[in-house]
């Protein structure tokens, strides 16, 4: 019968006077070893174990941690990049990381998936939160089980006390507003696109952006907030309609995903050179837009650093310690300074 008692293969091989390959075959019940040799190896193993101090012999094997990262199902390059980064960082920290995907902007689906992950007994869970009672209830059940939880970029009801790893979203919106006001320098109106009220991160970015324009650039009016569903098709329809209805739009700030739809609509209306467009995150797509001038700036969050802090945050909670760091710097990237920044 295969033994699971702790002993190093090299020590057993030295004790038995055989090679490590022979020990490996015996311990894993592989063919090619005689009965006499198997008895010799197993006796050597027992001798090695017996010589260890009792506290070493009785020590349980280390617990293998398994974290699950739940992300929205979309075609955004940043989502795939974050998933890969999380798994790489988990591997570097001896943690198994599984990434799964759930229908975007669907609180019921997100809550169901969180429930499934809880039932699987994950050691820790990280996800992009939707601010909805069903999601909060699912997270409360996870916390009641003592499972560490980290929100990525966008958080939940503060009463749950779930840490959020990412940039200061209100500061990000303020930075975008200040830079846009400095660039435009003429009267007009500005449009803000968000993914809807389910992302607290989007709400905070919009609040920061609007606050700076109101205080510092009163000549720039802000149109009523519109939702493109956080995807390119929805953003395209919204921007196309806005440009048909309003001739004095001088800037667009897209606080979430779907930059391609914004740029496509602006180009079709022949406004790509005079209408200032800001978005989020440096990707191969937004890099191209910065180079051709159809976007003037992106507010960037280092997703690799975000993934690292997410995994480290779960590890800290598992060890009963507070998160040492959760903030990622707000980066303003333009054509002139994007070299050296890693794409998401």
N, C-alpha and C positions, 0 to 999 in steps of 0.2 A: 504493500500500500504506500502511496506517495506521502512522504513526510513534508509538513509545512513548517517545521521548527526552524528557528533562525540560525543559520551558520553560513559563512562565506564559502563559496565554491573553492576558492584558492586554498583556504585553510583545510578543507576536507581533502582536497587532492594531495596536499603536503602530508597530512596525517596518514592517508592510505597508500602513499607512494605511487600514485597514478597521475595521469594527465587530467587537466580540467575538463576536457571533452568527455572523458569517461564518466566523471562525476555528473556532468550535465545530462548525459544519457540516462544515468540511473535516476536522478532526481525528477526527470521528466518522463520516465517510463518508456524510453525509446528502446528499440531492438538493438542487438549487436553487443550485448554484455552478458556474460555467463552468470549463472546463479551464484557461483562462488565469488565472482568479482562484485556482484551486487551486494552480497552480504558483507564483504570487506569494506565497501564504500559506505554502507549504512552504519556499520560499526564505527568507522572513522568519524562519521558525522555525529553520532551520539557522544563519542569521546570529546570532540571539539566543543559541543554544546555543554557537556558536563563540566568542563574546565572553566566556563564563563561564570562570573559572579551571578548570584541568584537574581539581583535586580535587573541584570541584562537578560537572563533567561526568561524572566516573567514579563518583560516589557512587551506590550502589545505591538503588533506591526503598525507602522505609520499609516494614518488615515489618508486615503487618496481623495483629494478634493476634486469636485466636478462642478464648475460654474456653467450657467446657461445665460446666454445673451440673446434677447428677443428684440428684433428690429423690424421696422415697417417694410412690407414687400413693395418695392418700387424699382425704377430703372435708374436711380441716381447712383453715379459712380462712388460718391462718398459712403453710401451704405455698404457696398461690397468692400470698400477699402477698410472701413471700420471693422467689419467682420473678420477679415484676414488679419488685421493688426491685433485684434483681441485674442485670436487663436495663437498667434506668434508670441505674444507677451505671456499668455497662459503657459505655453510650452516652456518659455524661459524661466518661469517660476514654478515648474513642476505641478501645474494645474491643468486638468483637462477642461477645455472650453468648447462648448457646443453652441453654435449660432443657428437660430431658427428665425423664420419670418412670418409675419402676420399681416392680414389685410390692412392697408393704410386707412387711418382716420375712422376706424370702426371699433368703438369702445367695447361692444359686446364680444367681438372676436378677440380683442386683446385680453379682456378679463378671462375668457374661456382658456386661452393659451396659458395665461399665468396659472390658472387652476391646474392645468395638465402638468406644467413644470413642477408645481408644488407636489403633486401626486407622485411624480417620478423621484422625488427626494433629492433635488439639487442641493449642493452645498452652499450656493449663493446664486442670486438672480440679478441681472442688470437689464434695463429696458428703457425705451423712450416713452415717457408717460403721456397718456391722454387724460386731461383733467375732467373726469367723469365719475359719478358715484359707483358705477359698477366696477371700474378699475380700482378705485380706492378701497372698496370692499374686498376685492381679491387680494390686494396688497396687505390689508389688515390681517387676513387669514394667514398669509405667508409669514408676516412678522410674529404672529401668535405662535407659530411653530418654531420660532427662533432662527429662521433662515435669513441670512444677511441679504439686504436689498440695496441697490444703487440705481438711481435714475440718471439717465444719460441726457444731458443738454436741457431737458425740460422736466419740471417737477410736478408734484402733487400737492394736495391739501397739507399745509404745514403741520397740522395736528398729528400726522402720521410720523413726522420726524424722520423722513427718508432723505438721505443726503443726495445732492445733485452734483454731478461732475460735469464741468463745462465752463464756458465763459460767462461773465456777468452780462446777461442779455439786455438789461436796461442800459448799461454802459455802451454796449454795442450799438443800440439804436441811437443813443446820444451822439456817439462818434460819427455814425452815418449822417445824421442830421446836420451836424456842424460842418463836416466836409462838403456835403452837398450844397449847403448855403454859401459856403466860401467859393465854390466853383460856379454856381449859377449867376449870382450877382445881378439879377434882374427880376422884376415882378412876374408873377405867374402863379400857377397852382401845381401842387405836387400830389402824386397818387401813391398810396401804400397798398401793397398786396400781401395778404397773409393766408395761412392755410385754414383758418377758422378758429373758433373760440376754444378748441380742445387742446391747443398747445399753449401752455403758459409762457414758454420762451417767445413765441410770436407776439403775444400780448405785451410782454415787457419791452420787446424791441420797438414795437409801435408806440408805446407810451414814451419811451426815451426819445425817439425820433421826433414825435410831435411836440414834446416839451421844449426841445432845443429850438426848433423852428419858431415856435410861438414866442420864446423869450429873446432869441438872437436875430431872427430873420422874419419879422412880421410882414414883410412884403410878399412872402411866400405863403399862400393859403394851402391848406391840406384838404383834399377831397375826402368824402366819406370812405371809410375803410371797406375794401371789397375782398372777397375770398375767391381764390382760384382753385381751391381744393388741394393746394400744395403740389400741383403737378403742372406739366407744360401745357397740356390741352386746355385745362381750366384757365390758366394764366393768359394763354393766347386769346381766348374768347373775351375775357375781362378787359384786357388792354386794347384789343381791337374795338370793342364797344366804347371804351372811354375816349379813345382818340377820334372816334366818329362824333361823339357828343360834345367834346371839349376841345376848343382850338388853342387854349392858353396853357396846356400842360407843358411844364418845362422840366419835370423830373419824375422818375419812378423809382420807388424803393421796394424791392421784393424781399420780404423778411424770411422767406423759407425756400423751398425747392421750386423747380420748374422754371429756371432761368431761360431755357431755350424758347419757351412759349412767349415770354416777355420780349425777347430780342427779335423773334420772328415777326411779331405783330408790329413792333416799332419800325423794322426795316420795310415791311410792306407798305407802311404809311409814309415812307420816305423821311423818317425823322431820326435816323440813327446818328446823324452828325450834330444835331442841335438839341436833342433831348437827352438829359443826363440820366443814365440808368445805373443803379446800384443793386448788387445782389449779395449772396452769401456763399462763401467757400470757394477756394481756388481748386479747380478741376481742369482737366484737359479742355473741356468746353468753355469754361469761363476764362481760361487763359487765352484762348483764341479770340474771345469777345473783347478782352482787354487790349489785345494786340491790334485788332482792327477798329477799335474805338467805339464799338456798339455798346460796351459797358465801360464806365469810367473807373469804377472801384468795386472791390468785393471785401466784405467783412469776413475775415477768415478765422476759423477755429482749428487748431492743429489736432486733427483726428487721431493721429498716432499717439500723441501725448494724452488725449482724452481717453483712448482705449487703455493706455498704461495706468492712468489714475483710477479708471474704473475697476480694473483687475486688482490693483493694489488696495483699493477701497474695500472690496469684498474680502480680501485676505485679512485686512486690519479688523474688520467686523468679526470675521470667523475667529480671530485670536482675542476678541473681546476688547479691542483697542479702538480709539477714535480715528477717523481719517486724518492723516497728517496734511494732506493737500487735496483740494478738489477743484480749484480754479485754474482755468486755462486762459492765457492772455488774449485780449481782443486785438486782432491784427488787421490793419487797414492796408490792403494791397492794391496797387495801381500798376500800370504798365511799367513805370519807371523803377519800381522796387520789387518786382515779383521774382527776379532771379534769385535762386538760392532757397526759395520756399518749396517745400515738398508738396506735390499735388495730392489731392485726396482721391 
